[in-house]
Amino acid sequence: MERRHFLSVLGAGAAAAGLAACGGSEETGGGTSDAGGGGGTDGGLITIIVNDPSNPYWKTEGDVAAAKAEELGYTTTVGAHKGDTNTENTLVDTAISNQSVALIMDPANADGSIGTIKKAVQAEIPVFLINAEINEDGIAMAQLVSNNAQGAALGAQEWVKQMGEGGEYVELFGLPSDNNAQTRSNGYTTTISQYPDLEKVGEEVADWNRTLGHDKAQSLLQAHPDITGLISGNDEMALGAIAAFQEAGVLENIVVGGFDGSPDAIEAIKNGELAYTVLQPVAQFSELVIEMADDYLRNGTEPEQEKQALDCLLITEENIDKMTAPFTYTE
């Protein structure tokens, strides 16, 4: 089967669409797989694997995908690997034994998930990846992600403006095994490095986690008490940093920037605590990936490109009233 592998950047308007988060199904009903060529599958089980639904971003990812699949006549089950490749492997084994007709997955590790995905494909289950990429093309039917480089540039530009183009700052870095973490950090550096009066004095890895974000921000503040800015790889780490700065009584002196567009981040912007966030169109690509899987299962239609990136959207106090549901922006 010949496949084309290149990056397609969709327009920023794509971020405006998407379902609001809704309750996911935990059904384990079966179905027969006809994944090898899309022979008009009528229903069946779609297995959806996300990272950690305690994070509202990943919860929305699973909820929206499940809701769309059920709307199209499939049964669904939603599992979570929480960043652990062994758990992910077990979930995929279950998907295979349950004769899933398709697998929708947010991979745990850019390298470590490759073998598990290959196993599903060998079992004739088409795999569609969302949110995070793997470091090999030609295995998954599709890899749908946010345009992290574009989003990071948007966020950094706003952050620089609110910093007044100068000052000492620190960065909270996401999970190193997720390529999105490095892409965002590189995007921040590319923009911020153009302003010589901005000096990066520290960086900590906080694994996308709010508690770690709090603890690492606390340590950074102790080591660098004169910082006036913190830029974060996601909202959860940024919200943890905000809590740490509030405890120290210095939040009003520090510009904190986030990334995701989570409901808690939206509230923090409204409260004057978070300078901005960058909305990832998770609600849209979680719905779109199900439509792709359905089209393949029923009609044998492969996505034209394996890798597709959907543009992000800057959210500030100026347009925050257009956030109408979790991760959903409405013009």
N, C-alpha and C positions, 0 to 999 in steps of 0.2 A: 504494500500500500504506500503510495507516494504521499508525503506530507510536506507542507510548506511551513517553515519556522522563521517567523520574523515578528517584530513588535509593531502592533497597531495602536496608535494613541487616539482614543476617541475624544470627542469634544467635551469641553467643560460643562456644557448643558446637560450632559448625561447624569451629572450629580443631582439634578433636580428631581429625577424620577425615583421610584422605589416604593415598596410597601413598608408600612410601619411594622415594628416587631409585634409578633403575635405568638400564641402558645404553640410550641412544637409538639409533634407526635412522638410517642415512644413505642409505636406499634412494632411488632416483629413479624407481621404477616409475610408470607412468602411471595412467590411469583416465579415464572420461568424466564431464564435469561436467554435472549437471542441477540447478545451483544456483538457477535461477530460481524454482522452486516446490516443491522437495522431492519429486520424483517417484519416490521409492523407490529411491534410489541404492544399489547393492550394491557396497560397497567403493570403490576408487579411491584417489587420492593426496591426502593431507592435508599441506599445507606448514605447518610450524611455524617461526616466526621469533622468536628471543629476542634479548636484548641481548648479553651476553658470558658464555659458559659457563665462563670461568676463575673467575667468581664463583659459589660453590656455590648461591646462591639461584637464579640464572638457569639453572644447569645442571639443578637439580631441576625447574624449570619445564618445560624442554624434554624431559627424560627422562620425567617423569610423563605429560605430554601424549602423547608418542610411544607409551609403553607402553599407555595406555588406548586410543588409536586403533587400534593393532595388535590389541589384545584384541577390538575390535569389528569386525575384518576389513578394516581399511584398510592401505595402505602409507603410509609417512611419510618425510619428509625434514626435517631440522632445520638451519636456518641461523642465523647471528648477524650483526647489523648493527654491534655495538659502539658504538652511539650515533650512527652516521653515517647520515644520511638518504639519501645517494647509494648506499651499500651496500644499504640497505633497499630502495630503488627497484629496484636490480638484482635482488635476491632476489625481489621481487614480479613483476618481468618474467619471471623463470625459472618462478615458480609458474604464471603465465598460460600460458606456452608449453608447460609440462608438463601442462596441462589439469587442474590441481588441482581437486578437488571442494569444498574449503574451505580457508580461510587462517586460521590461528591466529597472532596476532601480539602481541608486547609492543612497542608503538610507540616509535620512537626519539625523537620530538619531538612535544609536544602540538599544535603548529601545523604543523610541517614535514612530518609524516607524513600529513596530511589528503589531499593531492593523490594520494599513492601509494595510499592506501586506496580513494579514489574510482575510481582506475584499475582496481583489482581488481574492485570492484563492477560497474563498467561492462562488465567481461569476464564477468559473471554468476558470479563467485566470491563466495560469502558470507564475510564477514570477521567474526571473533570476536576481540575484544581482551582481553588479560589483563594484570594488574599495573599498567599505566599507562593513563591516559585520553587522549583527544584533545579539543580544544576545539571540537568540533562534534558535535551529536547527529544521529541519523537516517541515518547512513552505515553504521556497523557494526551487525550483528545484535545484538551484546551487548558490553558493557564490564564485565568482572569485575575488581574490585580489592579490596585489603585496605581496611578501614575505617581509613584513616590518621589521621583526626582522633581517633577513639576510641583507637587504639593510642598516639598521641602523648600523649594525656592520661594513659593508664595509666602509660606510661614516666615522664613528668614527675612524676607523683605519687610514684612510688617513688624517683625521683632526689632530689626535695625531702626526702623522709623520711631518706634516707641522708646527705644534706648537712646534716642537723640544722636545716633551714630557714634557713640563713645561709651567707654566704661569697661570694667572688668566683669567677666561672666564665666559661667560654668555650664556644662552640658550633661544631661542624663541620657545614656545610650541604652537602646533596647536589647533584646535577646540576641547574642552574637550568632547563634545558629540560624537566625532568620535574616535572609538577605535584605529585607526591608530596613533593618536597623542600620546597616552600613550605607545603604542608598540614601536614607534620610540624613544621616550624619554628613555624608559627602556633600549633599545638597546644601546643608547649612553652611559648611565650610566654604564652599564655592562662592556663596553670596557674602558671607560675613568677612571673608578675607579681603574684600574690596574696600574695607573701611579700617584704615590703620589705627584709629583711635579705639577700636574695640579689641580687647585683649582677653583671650581665653586662658584662664588660670587653673582650670581643673576639669576633669571628666570622670564620671563613674558609670559603671554598668549596673542597670537596675531591672533588667529582664522584663520590661513592660509592666512591672508590678507596683501597685500603689504603696504597699508597706515598704518595699525596698527603696522606692523613690523617696519616701519620707526619711528613711535612715541614711541613705547616701547623700541626700541634700543637707541633712543635719551635719554630717561629717564635712562636706564641702564648705558649709558656712563657717564651721569652727576653724577650718584651715585657711579660709579666705574671707574674713569678716567684712571686707570692703566691696564685695560683689554687688552689682546693681542689676544683674540679669541672669536668668537661667533659661536655657532652651532645651526642650525635652523631645525625645523620640515618639512619645505618645501621651495621651491625656492622663492615663492612670498614674504614670510617674510624675507628671506635672502636678496633679492633685495631691499626691503624697508630699511633694516639695512645698506646695502652698501650706499644707498643714504644719510642716516643720518650721517654715518662716513665720507663720502665725504664732506658733509657740514661742519663738524667739523674739517676737514683737518687731520684726523687720520687714514684713511683707509689703508694706506701703512703699518701701524703698527699692523693691526688686521687681523687674519686669519678667513675668513667667509666661512662656509660650508653649502651647500644646499641639497635639496632632491626633485626630480621629473624628472629632465632632460628637463625642459621647454626651448623653443627657446631663451627666454631672458636670461636664466641662461647660455646657451651655449655661447651666445655673451659675457656675463660677464666674463666667463672663458677665452675666446679669448682676452679680454681686460685686463686681469690680475687683475680683481676685485674680482672674486669668486674663491676660491681655488679648488672646485670640485662640482659636483652634483651627485646624485644617480638616475640613470634612472629607472623609473617605466615602465614596459611594457604595458602601457595603450592601445597603438594602437593594440597590439596583443590580450589582453584579451577582448577588445571591439569587435573585430572580432570573436574571439572564442566563446563568449557568444551567438552571433547570430547563429553560426553554431550549437551550442547545442540546442537552441530553435527550429531551423528548423528541426533538427533530431528528436526532440520530437514531433513536430507538424505533421510531415509527416510520421514518422515511429513508434512513441510511445516509442522511446528509451530514457530512463532516464540517466542522467550523473552517472557514477559509484560512484563518491564521490560528496557529496554536497559542501564541502569546498575544494577549490583548490587554492594554492598560487604559483605564478610565480616569479621566482628569478629576482632580480634587478641587475643592472650593474653599476659599478663605472665609471664616466666620468671625466677625467682630461685633461690637455693640451696635454698629450701624445697620447690620442686616440680620441680627439675631432673631428678630420677630418673624422671619421667614422660615425658621425651623419649626415645622408643623407636627412632627412626630420624631421618634428616635431615628437619628441618622437620615432624616428626610428634609430636604430643602424645597420649598415651593415658591415659585416666582409669583 
